[in-house]
């Protein structure tokens, strides 16, 4: 996602290709990117919102990706139980930070510790466990309270590789609360940023990534999942890694595609001379 966004911004922003579209040929798919030059009539205010600093080097790029479905695992099945055990080991085996030993940690331990808690307690926070198409990613939906309890917990990333039912990463997500409009500098008045529809984190221990800052490809399943759940054709997700970021998804179910929108800023340009 990042490489496609940056490449498209350079090619389109410097007019190295004709028009406002460019097509990239990836290993398993064709990826189309479009330079956004005028606000389309969408329900979201995010897609064509100007940069807050009016940076003339900023380019808004819409990238066309394949739609990915989530297949849920029925509660009580062996795979469901195995995932719960993996989460217990990963999020609070012996790896909880000493500085977060608090009531919050105790609540989180009660949330995830299979040995001491009943399945009924899990069901209060885990709303769904499943996998994306071809079992690429493990997909876990929590309540927002459960998602917040992850904050401050040191993750045992190797433990997240225990379950063999996925091949790439672990997506943990939740529906965002009603008061999820982005604000700046602690202000209570909303700025020109969108209301966030869902929140997520992405871990990729099986591909050498502990926690990815922002994962465009994960939104190929996050967007459709929460768009369907919320009855929306445009949804905005907030990925809550240490760096974090906002990702907008325009859903094209009939075409089986997800349009992911991002911003690229040209910071340095130059010329590389090479002898031939």
C-alpha positions in Angstrom: 0.0 0.0 0.0 2.7 2.5 1.0 4.8 1.7 -2.0 1.9 2.0 -4.4 0.8 5.3 -2.9 4.2 6.8 -3.1 4.9 5.6 -6.6 1.5 6.8 -7.9 2.0 10.2 -6.3 5.4 10.7 -8.0 4.2 9.4 -11.4 1.0 11.4 -11.4 2.2 14.4 -9.5 5.2 15.0 -11.9 3.1 14.2 -15.0 5.3 11.2 -16.0 2.1 9.5 -17.2 -0.8 10.9 -19.1 -4.1 11.7 -17.3 -4.9 11.1 -13.6 -4.7 7.3 -13.6 -1.8 4.8 -13.5 -1.9 0.9 -13.4 0.7 -1.2 -11.5 1.1 -4.9 -12.3 1.6 -6.8 -9.0 2.3 -10.5 -8.6 -1.4 -11.6 -8.4 -3.3 -8.5 -9.4 -3.5 -5.2 -11.3 -3.5 -2.2 -9.0 -5.0 1.0 -10.3 -4.3 4.4 -8.7 -6.1 7.7 -9.4 -5.0 11.2 -8.5 -8.0 13.0 -6.8 -8.3 16.5 -8.3 -11.8 17.5 -7.2 -14.1 16.4 -4.3 -16.5 13.6 -5.4 -20.0 13.6 -3.9 -19.4 11.1 -1.1 -20.8 11.0 2.4 -17.3 11.2 3.9 -15.5 14.6 4.2 -12.2 12.8 4.3 -11.5 11.8 0.7 -10.8 15.3 -0.7 -10.2 17.3 2.5 -7.3 19.7 2.0 -4.2 19.3 4.0 -4.2 21.3 7.2 -1.0 23.1 6.2 -2.1 23.5 2.6 1.0 21.8 1.4 1.1 22.1 -2.4 3.3 19.0 -2.5 0.5 16.8 -1.0 -1.3 14.4 -3.4 -4.5 12.6 -2.6 -4.4 9.2 -4.2 -7.2 6.6 -4.5 -6.0 3.0 -4.9 -8.1 0.2 -6.2 -7.7 -3.1 -4.3 -9.5 -6.5 -4.3 -12.4 -7.0 -1.8 -11.6 -9.6 0.9 -14.3 -11.3 2.9 -14.0 -12.5 6.5 -15.2 -16.1 7.3 -16.1 -16.4 11.0 -15.2 -19.4 13.1 -18.2 -20.6 15.2 -17.6 -20.1 19.0 -16.8 -23.4 20.7 -14.9 -25.0 17.8 -11.4 -26.2 18.4 -9.9 -23.4 16.2 -11.8 -20.8 18.2 -10.5 -22.1 21.5 -7.0 -22.3 20.0 -7.1 -18.7 19.0 -8.2 -17.7 22.5 -5.3 -19.6 24.0 -2.9 -17.9 21.6 -4.3 -14.5 22.6 -3.9 -15.4 26.3 -0.2 -16.3 25.8 0.6 -13.3 23.6 -1.0 -10.6 25.5 -0.3 -11.6 29.1 1.8 -14.6 29.5 5.0 -13.4 31.2 5.4 -10.3 29.1 3.3 -7.7 30.9 5.3 -4.5 31.5 6.0 -3.9 35.1 5.1 -0.3 34.9 1.5 -1.1 33.8 0.8 -3.4 36.8 -2.4 -1.6 37.7 -6.2 -2.1 37.8 -6.2 -1.8 34.0 -3.8 -4.7 33.8 -5.8 -6.7 36.2 -9.0 -6.1 34.1 -7.1 -7.1 31.0 -5.9 -10.3 32.7 -9.4 -11.1 33.6 -10.4 -10.5 30.0 -7.9 -12.9 28.4 -6.8 -15.5 31.0 -8.4 -18.7 29.9 -7.2 -20.6 33.0 -9.0 -18.5 35.5 -12.1 -17.1 33.6 -15.1 -18.7 32.0 -16.0 -18.6 28.4 -19.0 -16.4 29.2 -16.5 -13.6 30.3 -14.8 -13.9 26.9 -18.0 -13.5 25.0 -18.5 -10.1 26.6 -15.5 -8.7 24.7 -14.8 -11.0 21.8 -17.5 -10.4 19.2 -16.0 -12.5 16.4 -13.0 -14.6 15.4 -12.4 -15.4 11.7 -10.0 -15.5 8.8 -9.8 -13.4 5.6 -9.8 -15.0 2.1 -7.4 -17.9 1.6 -6.8 -17.8 5.4 -4.3 -14.9 4.9 -5.0 -13.0 8.1 -6.6 -13.9 11.4 -9.4 -11.4 12.1 -10.6 -10.6 15.7 -13.3 -8.2 16.5 -13.5 -6.9 20.1 -15.8 -4.6 22.0 -14.3 -1.1 22.2 -13.7 -1.7 25.9 -11.7 -4.8 25.1 -9.8 -3.1 22.4 -8.8 -0.3 24.8 -7.5 -2.8 27.3 -4.8 -3.7 24.8 -3.2 -0.3 25.3 0.0 -0.5 27.4 0.3 -4.3 27.2 3.6 -5.6 26.0 2.9 -8.2 23.3 4.7 -11.5 23.0 4.8 -11.4 19.2 6.2 -14.9 18.9 3.2 -16.3 20.7 1.0 -14.8 18.0 2.4 -17.3 15.6 1.2 -20.3 17.5 -2.0 -20.9 15.7 -1.4 -22.4 12.2 -4.7 -21.3 10.7 -3.4 -18.1 9.1 -0.4 -17.3 6.9 0.3 -13.6 7.3 -1.0 -11.3 10.1 -3.4 -10.8 13.0 -6.0 -8.0 12.7 -7.5 -6.8 16.0 -10.4 -4.3 15.6 -13.6 -2.8 17.0 -16.3 -0.4 16.0 -15.4 3.1 17.0 -17.5 4.8 19.7 -19.9 7.7 18.9 -17.4 10.3 20.2 -14.7 9.2 17.7 -14.4 12.4 15.6 -10.8 13.4 15.4 -9.8 16.6 17.3 -6.5 18.5 17.4 -4.5 19.7 20.4 -7.0 18.4 22.9 -9.8 20.7 21.6 -13.3 19.5 22.1 -14.4 21.0 18.8 -14.0 18.8 15.7 -11.5 19.8 13.1 -11.6 19.0 9.4 -11.1 15.3 9.9 -13.7 12.6 9.6 -15.6 10.6 12.1 -13.8 7.3 12.5 -16.0 4.2 11.9 -13.6 1.5 13.2 -10.3 1.1 15.0 -7.6 -1.5 14.4 -4.1 -2.9 15.0 -2.1 -5.2 12.8 0.5 -7.7 13.9 2.6 -9.7 11.3 4.9 -12.0 13.2 4.8 -14.6 10.4 6.1 -12.1 7.9 8.7 -10.5 10.2 6.7 -7.5 11.3 5.9 -7.1 15.0 3.3 -4.4 14.6 2.7 -2.5 11.3 2.2 1.3 11.7 -0.5 1.4 9.0 -1.6 -1.5 6.8 -3.4 -0.6 3.6 -3.9 -4.3 2.6 -5.6 -5.1 5.9 -8.3 -2.6 5.0 -9.3 -4.8 2.0 -11.1 -6.9 4.7 -11.6 -4.3 7.4 -13.4 -1.9 5.0 -15.9 -4.5 3.7 -16.5 -6.0 7.2 -17.4 -2.8 8.9 -19.1 -1.3 5.9 -21.4 -4.3 5.9 -21.8 -4.2 9.7 -22.6 -0.4 9.7 -24.5 -0.3 6.5 -22.1 2.2 4.8 -20.4 2.5 1.4 -17.6 4.7 2.7 -15.9 4.0 6.0 -12.9 5.5 7.8 -10.6 3.4 9.9 -8.0 4.5 12.5 -5.0 2.1 12.9 -3.7 2.6 16.4 -0.1 1.6 16.3 2.5 3.9 18.0 2.6 6.0 14.8 -0.9 5.4 13.7 -2.9 6.7 10.7 -6.3 7.1 9.1 -7.4 5.0 6.2 -10.6 5.7 4.1 -12.3 2.8 2.3 -14.7 3.3 -0.6 -16.6 0.1 -1.0 -17.5 -1.3 -4.4 -19.2 -4.6 -3.6 -20.7 -5.2 -7.0 -17.2 -4.9 -8.5 -15.5 -6.8 -5.7 -13.1 -3.9 -5.1 -12.1 -1.6 -2.2 -10.8 1.9 -3.0 -8.3 2.9 -0.4 -7.5 6.6 -0.2 -4.3 8.1 1.2 -2.1 11.2 1.1 1.5 11.4 -0.1 3.7 14.5 0.5 6.8 15.1 -1.7 9.5 16.1 0.7 12.7 15.7 -1.4 13.3 15.6 -5.1 16.4 15.4 -7.2 18.2 13.8 -10.1 20.4 10.7 -10.0 23.1 10.5 -12.6 24.4 7.0 -13.6 27.0 6.1 -16.2 25.7 3.9 -19.0 
